[in-house]
Amino acid sequence: MKWAPKRNRDGQVQQNCWVTDSGYTVALCRLPESRYPVTRPGGELPFAYAKDRDEVVTIIEQDQATPA
């Protein structure tokens, strides 16, 4: 799974925010500990939170395997 930096409408890179090759948006939030909110393609709110990048991949793969 490849991740590319997410860009805003003006084409500027948004820090700590990526888009996967399948369209999921992933951001890095640094609270007391780091968290990665994951948003489905076309979604506005995260549907899951991961503790690290490996867990992000697992969450996305499970979501893709679940029939809509």
C-alpha positions in Angstrom: 0.0 0.0 0.0 1.5 3.3 -1.0 1.0 6.6 0.7 1.3 10.1 -0.9 1.3 13.4 0.8 -2.2 15.0 0.8 -2.5 18.3 -0.9 -5.0 21.1 -0.3 -7.1 22.8 -3.1 -4.1 25.1 -3.8 -1.8 22.1 -4.3 0.1 22.7 -1.1 1.2 19.7 0.9 -0.7 19.3 4.2 1.8 18.3 6.9 1.3 14.9 8.6 -1.5 13.9 6.2 -1.5 11.3 3.5 -3.7 9.7 0.9 -3.3 6.0 0.2 -3.4 4.6 -3.3 -6.9 3.3 -2.6 -8.2 6.8 -1.5 -8.1 6.5 2.3 -7.0 9.6 4.1 -4.6 9.1 7.1 -3.4 11.9 9.4 -1.0 11.9 12.3 -2.4 13.5 15.5 0.0 14.0 18.4 -2.0 13.9 21.6 -0.4 12.5 24.7 0.6 9.7 22.3 0.4 9.6 18.5 -2.8 8.4 16.8 -3.6 8.0 13.2 -7.3 8.8 12.3 -8.4 6.9 9.1 -11.1 8.3 6.8 -12.8 6.3 4.0 -12.7 7.6 0.4 -15.3 10.4 0.1 -15.8 10.4 3.9 -15.7 13.4 6.1 -15.0 11.9 9.5 -12.6 9.1 10.6 -14.1 5.7 11.0 -11.1 4.2 12.9 -8.0 5.3 14.9 -4.7 3.4 14.7 -1.8 3.4 17.1 0.9 3.1 14.3 1.3 2.9 10.5 1.2 -0.9 10.5 -2.2 -0.9 12.3 -3.4 1.7 9.7 -2.7 -0.8 6.9 -4.4 -3.6 8.8 -7.5 -1.4 9.4 -7.7 -0.4 5.7 -7.3 -4.0 4.5 -10.0 -5.2 6.8 -12.3 -2.4 5.7 -11.7 -3.2 2.0 -12.5 -6.9 2.6 -15.8 -6.1 4.3 -18.8 -6.0 1.8 -20.5 -2.6 1.7 
